[in-house]
Amino acid sequence: MKTKIIPNKNGHHLNGLSIDDIGDDHLFTGLDTPMKANAFEMSNDEKKQRISILFSEIMDVLGLDLNDDSLKGTPDRVAKMYVEEIFSGLDPKNKPKVALFDNKYQYNQMLVEKDITFYSNCEHHFVPIIGKAHVAYKSSGKVIGLSKLNRIVQYYAKRPQVQERLTQQIANELKTVLETEDVAVIIDAKHLCVSSRGVKDDTSATVTTYYGGIFNTPEKIVELQNYINN
């Protein structure tokens, strides 16, 4: 069987590696989620209809009986789930609207929102990533509603992801919205592509971090870790 070579956006091989060379390694090619230029020309209803047809074909190839009462509605359910739920973060129309408020309390220390549960999906195998995000910021004069921190995490999680990219996307969004570099993001997650298949390691977890501005010092990192772990 001929080995397929992965081209990057410029048409060259990805670090000179083939799909076989890469194997289960979780590579990503940039901080932006790879999207086609015409990704939103098709309506959501059209996407669901098309996905339902294609998923029916997958089930048929697997040998499943689509006339069975338990399975006949599965293609439509999967299509709706993909578009409206677990991959809804691909659509910029679903990006949370964020309002900032004056920091009238003059609170000038770090604010930490920890243990934000999220569910994402690995872009390499389309199986779940389950984890917790911890985000922190220091006000530059404005504050954000606490629920919006959760919504920003959920928005970027609800797309095919790589954890490193997810961490950076959340951090960049917080920096833009809050107009400050003083932002930190820590993600601790379990990848089912590791635990349920491949090496089948059910005990390992992956931690990724972003420390910006005042958080990018040993003292602040230790302080933040103490808040999260206590």
Secondary structure by P-SEA (a helix, b strand, c coil): cbbbbbbccccccccccccccccccccccccccccccccccccaaaaaaaaaaaaaaaaaaaccccccccccaaaaaaaaaaaccccccccccccbbbbbbccccccccccccccccbbbbcccccbbbbbbbbbbbbbccccccaaaaaaaaaaaacccccaaaaaaaaaaaaaaaaccccbbbbbbbbbccccccccccccbbbbbbccccccccaaaaaaaaaaaac
